[in-house]
């Protein structure tokens, strides 16, 4: 039996990992900078610790983690959200006290860049779409932007991405985003997502899935598992080449059997919801591989509040109902506490935060843990 600390407790993925670890006999603790993060409500979590936000100061964040690690006798720390970049940055400070399940900061930071990840994977068995840095916005006419995708170098959840943009939209994006803007060849094909856990370059758990229903153009709320040998081959080659350690997710597109890399999320992704049959502790520690027999998973509340109206609008109610019946809820689970009221409480915290800081709800949900390539001090 080991004692594990999960950070980023706000994420449904963190709740999934906590339950899995608890189910396999381990003691789980959680930490985050919100009062009501999702995982804090679970019976799988022995104690929740509210800590300072990493973006507000790395020194206070480091000290808070060290206090929890020593007080709770933590053996392993598993980051889940973008706080992983801050934890990777201080990994050598934490490692004498517990094993930190993430890779090198320099590699993770390059994978986080929508531009540099393409260079890192250029020699691997995957196709790279044409991508360039926009040096002069004034030169990008509407005609030049036709059939292009424009994205911020450090965008997330589909925000900071423009399809077929105009120069006016490009200027607005430049005004509101930090870092470089990129234009990329627009591809048309079947989109896939992946999630893998690797130790010393070897993949110990993997899933590939399609986000059949979405919250936005990018954020999925329904996860359909699939098999794709070409994508699996790329993931294995990437992890082996870089001796990758920790969690990694790729967004890809398949066009006529050719696999194209779109971007990378070097952290936990929604794919973990498809690994309920896997011993995640064995995967994170590299002690045993387990084959998953996944069934579709979904976030039920968004599927009802957003997925259903979209299905009605697009005359796809029968497909929505069929998908809804097949999937398991990633949030509510038999034997755990009820989550409906707690989810509304968590949402209320974010609504108040968004109103107070004059941010969108999406921005309020992650702004305290985001990292966009700036120096960490």
C-alpha positions as CSV (number, residue, x, y, z in Angstrom):
1,X,0.0,0.0,0.0
2,X,1.4,3.4,-1.0
3,X,0.4,7.0,-0.2
4,X,-0.2,9.2,-3.1
5,X,-0.8,12.9,-3.6
6,X,-2.9,14.0,-6.7
7,X,-2.7,17.7,-7.7
8,X,-5.1,19.4,-10.0
9,X,-8.0,18.0,-8.0
10,X,-10.5,20.2,-9.9
11,X,-10.3,17.9,-13.0
12,X,-12.6,15.0,-13.6
13,X,-9.4,13.1,-14.6
14,X,-8.1,13.6,-11.1
15,X,-11.3,12.2,-9.6
16,X,-10.9,9.1,-12.0
17,X,-7.3,8.5,-10.9
18,X,-8.1,8.9,-7.2
19,X,-10.8,6.3,-7.4
20,X,-8.6,3.9,-9.3
21,X,-5.8,4.2,-6.9
22,X,-8.1,3.8,-3.9
23,X,-9.8,0.8,-5.5
24,X,-6.3,-0.9,-5.7
25,X,-5.7,-0.4,-2.0
26,X,-3.7,2.8,-1.9
27,X,-4.2,5.9,0.3
28,X,-5.0,9.0,-1.7
29,X,-4.7,12.7,-0.9
30,X,-5.5,15.6,-3.1
31,X,-4.4,19.2,-3.4
32,X,-5.5,22.3,-5.5
33,X,-5.9,26.0,-5.1
34,X,-9.7,26.0,-5.2
35,X,-12.1,25.6,-2.3
36,X,-14.4,23.0,-4.0
37,X,-12.4,21.0,-6.5
38,X,-14.3,17.9,-7.8
39,X,-12.0,15.2,-6.3
40,X,-12.3,16.7,-2.8
41,X,-15.9,15.3,-2.6
42,X,-14.9,11.7,-3.2
43,X,-14.7,9.0,-0.6
44,X,-11.5,7.8,-2.4
45,X,-9.7,10.9,-1.1
46,X,-8.5,10.6,2.5
47,X,-7.9,14.4,2.9
48,X,-8.0,17.4,0.6
49,X,-5.5,20.3,1.0
50,X,-6.1,23.7,-0.3
51,X,-2.8,25.3,-1.4
52,X,-1.6,28.5,-3.1
53,X,-1.9,28.8,-6.8
54,X,1.4,28.0,-8.6
55,X,1.1,31.0,-10.9
56,X,1.0,33.3,-7.9
57,X,4.4,32.3,-6.7
58,X,6.5,29.2,-7.1
59,X,8.1,29.5,-3.6
60,X,4.9,29.4,-1.7
61,X,3.6,26.6,-3.9
62,X,6.8,24.6,-3.4
63,X,6.6,25.0,0.4
64,X,3.0,24.0,0.5
65,X,3.6,20.8,-1.4
66,X,6.6,19.9,0.8
67,X,4.5,20.4,3.9
68,X,1.8,18.0,2.6
69,X,4.4,15.5,1.4
70,X,6.1,15.3,4.8
71,X,3.0,15.6,6.9
72,X,1.1,12.8,5.0
73,X,4.2,10.7,4.3
74,X,3.5,10.8,0.6
75,X,5.3,8.2,-1.6
76,X,4.2,9.4,-5.0
77,X,3.0,12.7,-6.4
78,X,0.8,12.7,-9.6
79,X,0.1,16.0,-11.3
80,X,-3.0,16.1,-13.6
81,X,-3.6,19.6,-15.0
82,X,-1.3,22.4,-16.1
83,X,0.3,22.7,-12.7
84,X,2.5,19.9,-14.0
85,X,4.8,22.5,-15.6
86,X,5.4,24.1,-12.2
87,X,5.8,20.7,-10.5
88,X,8.3,19.6,-13.2
89,X,10.2,22.9,-12.6
90,X,10.6,22.0,-8.9
91,X,10.8,18.3,-9.4
92,X,14.4,18.0,-8.1
93,X,13.3,19.8,-4.9
94,X,10.5,17.4,-4.3
95,X,12.1,14.1,-5.4
96,X,14.2,13.6,-2.2
97,X,10.8,13.4,-0.3
98,X,8.7,11.5,-2.8
99,X,8.7,10.2,-6.4
100,X,7.2,12.8,-8.7
101,X,5.5,11.1,-11.7
102,X,6.3,13.5,-14.4
103,X,9.2,14.2,-16.8
104,X,11.8,16.8,-17.4
105,X,10.6,20.4,-17.4
106,X,12.6,21.3,-20.6
107,X,10.9,18.5,-22.6
108,X,7.4,19.1,-21.2
109,X,7.7,22.9,-22.0
110,X,8.7,22.1,-25.6
111,X,5.8,19.6,-25.9
112,X,3.4,22.3,-24.6
113,X,4.4,24.6,-27.5
114,X,2.1,24.1,-30.5
115,X,5.2,24.8,-32.7
116,X,8.1,23.1,-30.9
117,X,6.3,19.8,-30.5
118,X,6.1,19.5,-34.3
119,X,9.9,19.8,-34.5
120,X,10.4,17.2,-31.7
121,X,8.3,14.7,-33.7
122,X,9.6,15.5,-37.2
123,X,11.7,12.3,-37.3
124,X,9.0,10.0,-35.8
125,X,6.4,7.9,-37.7
126,X,3.8,10.7,-38.0
127,X,3.0,13.4,-40.6
128,X,3.6,17.1,-39.7
129,X,1.2,19.7,-41.1
130,X,2.8,22.8,-42.6
131,X,3.1,25.3,-39.7
132,X,4.7,28.8,-39.6
133,X,5.1,31.7,-37.1
134,X,3.1,34.8,-38.1
135,X,5.8,37.4,-38.1
136,X,3.8,40.4,-39.4
137,X,0.1,40.4,-38.8
138,X,-0.5,43.3,-41.2
139,X,0.8,41.1,-44.1
140,X,-1.8,38.4,-43.4
141,X,-4.7,39.3,-45.7
142,X,-8.1,37.5,-45.6
143,X,-7.1,35.8,-48.8
144,X,-3.8,34.6,-47.3
145,X,-5.6,33.2,-44.3
146,X,-8.1,31.2,-46.4
147,X,-7.9,27.5,-45.7
148,X,-5.6,28.1,-42.7
149,X,-5.9,27.5,-39.0
150,X,-4.5,30.2,-36.7
151,X,-3.6,29.3,-33.2
152,X,-1.8,30.7,-30.2
153,X,1.4,28.9,-29.4
154,X,0.1,28.0,-25.9
155,X,-3.7,27.6,-26.4
156,X,-5.9,25.2,-24.6
157,X,-9.4,23.7,-24.8
158,X,-10.0,25.1,-28.3
159,X,-9.7,28.7,-27.2
160,X,-7.1,30.8,-29.0
161,X,-7.8,28.9,-32.2
162,X,-9.4,30.4,-35.4
163,X,-10.7,28.5,-38.4
164,X,-10.7,30.4,-41.7
165,X,-9.9,33.7,-39.8
166,X,-10.1,37.2,-41.1
167,X,-7.4,39.7,-40.5
168,X,-9.6,41.5,-38.0
169,X,-10.1,38.3,-36.0
170,X,-6.3,37.7,-36.2
171,X,-5.7,41.2,-34.7
172,X,-8.2,40.5,-31.9
173,X,-6.5,37.2,-31.0
174,X,-3.1,38.9,-31.0
175,X,-4.4,41.5,-28.6
176,X,-5.8,39.0,-26.1
177,X,-3.1,36.3,-26.3
178,X,0.5,36.2,-25.2
179,X,3.2,34.5,-27.1
180,X,3.6,33.8,-30.8
181,X,0.7,33.2,-33.2
182,X,1.0,30.4,-35.7
183,X,-0.8,29.6,-39.0
184,X,-1.2,26.0,-39.9
185,X,-2.3,24.0,-42.9
186,X,-6.0,23.1,-42.4
187,X,-6.5,19.4,-42.6
188,X,-9.8,17.5,-43.2
189,X,-10.1,14.0,-41.9
190,X,-11.0,12.0,-38.8
191,X,-9.9,13.5,-35.5
192,X,-8.5,11.3,-32.7
193,X,-7.1,11.9,-29.2
194,X,-4.8,9.7,-27.2
195,X,-3.6,9.3,-23.6
196,X,-0.6,7.3,-22.4
197,X,1.4,6.6,-19.2
198,X,5.0,5.8,-19.8
199,X,8.0,5.0,-17.5
200,X,11.5,5.3,-18.8
201,X,10.3,5.3,-22.4
202,X,8.0,2.3,-22.2
203,X,4.3,2.6,-22.5
204,X,2.4,0.9,-19.6
205,X,-1.1,2.2,-20.3
206,X,-2.7,3.7,-23.5
207,X,-6.0,4.6,-24.9
208,X,-7.1,6.2,-28.2
209,X,-10.5,7.8,-28.5
210,X,-12.7,10.1,-30.4
211,X,-14.6,13.0,-28.7
212,X,-18.0,12.3,-30.3
213,X,-19.7,15.1,-28.4
214,X,-18.0,18.4,-27.5
215,X,-18.4,21.3,-25.2
216,X,-16.7,23.6,-27.7
217,X,-14.9,22.9,-31.0
218,X,-12.2,21.1,-29.0
219,X,-13.3,20.2,-25.5
220,X,-14.9,16.7,-25.5
221,X,-17.7,15.6,-23.2
222,X,-18.1,12.1,-24.6
223,X,-15.2,9.7,-25.2
224,X,-15.5,6.8,-27.6
225,X,-12.6,4.3,-27.4
226,X,-11.1,3.1,-30.7
227,X,-8.1,1.0,-31.9
228,X,-5.6,2.5,-34.3
229,X,-2.3,0.7,-34.9
230,X,-0.7,3.7,-36.7
231,X,-1.4,6.0,-33.7
232,X,-0.2,3.4,-31.2
233,X,3.0,3.0,-33.3
234,X,3.7,6.7,-33.1
235,X,3.1,6.9,-29.3
236,X,5.4,4.0,-28.7
237,X,8.1,5.5,-30.9
238,X,7.8,8.9,-29.2
239,X,8.0,7.6,-25.7
240,X,11.0,5.3,-26.6
241,X,12.9,8.0,-28.5
242,X,12.6,10.6,-25.6
243,X,12.6,8.0,-22.8
244,X,9.4,9.7,-21.8
245,X,8.3,9.7,-18.2
246,X,4.7,10.4,-17.0
247,X,1.5,11.2,-18.9
248,X,1.1,12.4,-22.4
249,X,-1.8,13.0,-24.8
250,X,-1.7,13.8,-28.5
251,X,-4.4,15.2,-30.8
252,X,-4.1,13.8,-34.3
253,X,-5.9,13.6,-37.6
254,X,-6.0,10.6,-39.9
255,X,-6.3,11.2,-43.7
256,X,-6.3,8.2,-46.0
257,X,-4.4,6.1,-43.4
258,X,-1.8,8.8,-42.9
259,X,-1.5,10.0,-39.2
260,X,-1.0,13.8,-38.8
261,X,0.1,15.3,-35.5
262,X,-1.9,18.4,-34.5
263,X,-0.7,19.1,-30.9
264,X,0.4,17.6,-27.6
265,X,-0.9,17.8,-24.0
266,X,1.9,16.6,-21.8
267,X,-0.4,16.0,-18.9
268,X,-3.4,13.9,-18.0
269,X,-6.3,14.0,-20.5
270,X,-9.9,12.7,-20.6
271,X,-8.5,9.5,-22.0
272,X,-7.9,8.3,-18.4
273,X,-11.7,7.8,-18.2
274,X,-11.3,4.9,-20.5
275,X,-8.8,3.1,-18.3
276,X,-11.0,2.0,-15.4
277,X,-10.0,-1.6,-15.9
278,X,-6.3,-0.7,-15.7
279,X,-4.2,-0.7,-12.5
280,X,-3.0,2.9,-12.8
281,X,-0.6,2.5,-9.9
282,X,1.2,-0.3,-11.7
283,X,1.2,1.9,-14.8
284,X,2.6,5.0,-13.1
285,X,5.3,2.9,-11.3
286,X,6.1,0.8,-14.4
287,X,5.6,-2.5,-12.6
288,X,2.9,-4.1,-14.8
289,X,1.0,-3.5,-18.1
290,X,-2.7,-4.1,-18.2
291,X,-4.8,-4.2,-21.3
292,X,-7.9,-2.1,-21.0
293,X,-11.4,-3.3,-22.2
294,X,-12.9,0.2,-22.3
295,X,-16.5,1.3,-22.8
296,X,-17.5,4.9,-23.7
297,X,-17.4,7.4,-21.0
298,X,-19.1,10.8,-20.7
299,X,-19.6,13.8,-18.5
300,X,-23.3,13.4,-18.0
301,X,-24.3,16.9,-16.9
302,X,-22.7,18.6,-20.0
303,X,-24.2,15.9,-22.2
304,X,-27.6,16.8,-20.9
305,X,-27.2,20.6,-20.8
306,X,-25.2,21.0,-24.0
307,X,-25.0,17.8,-25.9
308,X,-28.8,17.3,-26.0
309,X,-29.7,20.8,-27.3
310,X,-27.0,20.4,-30.0
311,X,-28.3,17.0,-31.0
312,X,-31.9,18.4,-31.3
313,X,-30.6,21.3,-33.4
314,X,-28.7,19.0,-35.7
315,X,-31.5,16.4,-35.8
316,X,-29.3,13.8,-34.3
317,X,-31.4,12.9,-31.2
318,X,-31.4,9.1,-32.0
319,X,-27.6,9.0,-32.2
320,X,-27.3,11.1,-29.0
321,X,-29.7,8.8,-27.1
322,X,-27.8,5.7,-28.4
323,X,-24.5,7.2,-27.3
324,X,-26.0,8.3,-23.9
325,X,-27.3,4.8,-23.1
326,X,-23.9,3.1,-23.9
327,X,-21.6,5.3,-21.9
328,X,-20.8,5.4,-18.2
329,X,-20.7,8.6,-16.2
330,X,-17.2,9.7,-15.4
331,X,-18.3,11.7,-12.4
332,X,-20.9,9.8,-10.5
333,X,-20.0,6.3,-9.4
334,X,-21.7,3.7,-7.3
335,X,-20.4,3.7,-3.8
336,X,-19.1,7.3,-3.9
337,X,-20.8,10.4,-2.6
338,X,-23.5,12.2,-4.7
339,X,-21.9,14.8,-6.9
340,X,-24.7,16.8,-8.3
341,X,-24.9,19.4,-5.6
342,X,-21.2,19.5,-5.1
343,X,-20.7,20.0,-8.9
344,X,-23.0,23.0,-8.7
345,X,-21.1,24.3,-5.7
346,X,-17.8,23.9,-7.6
347,X,-19.4,25.7,-10.6
348,X,-20.6,28.5,-8.3
349,X,-17.1,29.1,-7.1
350,X,-15.9,29.5,-10.6
351,X,-18.8,31.8,-11.6
352,X,-18.0,34.1,-8.7
353,X,-14.3,34.1,-9.6
354,X,-15.1,34.9,-13.2
355,X,-17.4,37.7,-12.2
356,X,-14.9,39.2,-9.7
357,X,-12.0,39.1,-12.2
358,X,-14.1,39.9,-15.3
359,X,-13.0,36.7,-17.0
360,X,-14.8,34.0,-19.0
361,X,-15.8,30.9,-17.1
362,X,-13.3,28.9,-19.0
363,X,-10.5,31.4,-18.1
364,X,-11.5,31.4,-14.4
365,X,-11.4,27.6,-14.3
366,X,-7.6,27.3,-15.1
367,X,-6.0,30.8,-15.0
368,X,-4.3,30.1,-11.6
369,X,-2.5,27.0,-12.9
370,X,-1.9,27.9,-16.6
371,X,1.7,28.2,-18.0
372,X,2.3,30.0,-21.3
373,X,6.0,29.8,-21.6
374,X,6.9,32.7,-19.3
375,X,9.8,32.5,-16.9
376,X,8.8,30.9,-13.6
377,X,9.9,32.9,-10.6
